[in-house]
Amino acid sequence: MPTFEEQNEQFITMKVGKENKQVNINNIYFIEGLKDYIKIATTEGILVVYERLRTMENILPESLFFRIHKSFIVAKEQITNWNANSVTINNRDIPIGRTYKNDFLERVKD
């Protein structure tokens, strides 16, 4: 299970393949759920990790990350554009699910 450490630079430790990797949460663009795996898009590339999206949602700080779809968590600071149906991060459009739309639109104003 990933761990979250409160420091000046905030890291989570992820098991990528057979190795543990420190991931700076400030480098995360978004996380995509793929059933029992997640795909973490970072400034350093894509990491595929055997973990559930719900676990990541509970670990990551709510002030920095939004759950916007049943399959996506996005980093608030990485959002460049948004509308009622999608957000753009790193030139990729990510859909906003109906269930998450109102919460997202309220929180993004802050």
Secondary structure as UniProt FT lines:
FT   STRAND          3..5
FT   STRAND          11..16
FT   TURN            17..18
FT   STRAND          19..24
FT   HELIX           25..27
FT   STRAND          28..34
FT   TURN            35..36
FT   STRAND          37..42
FT   TURN            43..44
FT   STRAND          45..50
FT   HELIX           53..59
FT   TURN            62..64
FT   STRAND          65..69
FT   TURN            70..71
FT   STRAND          72..75
FT   HELIX           76..78
FT   STRAND          79..82
FT   STRAND          86..89
FT   TURN            90..91
FT   STRAND          92..95
FT   HELIX           98..108
//
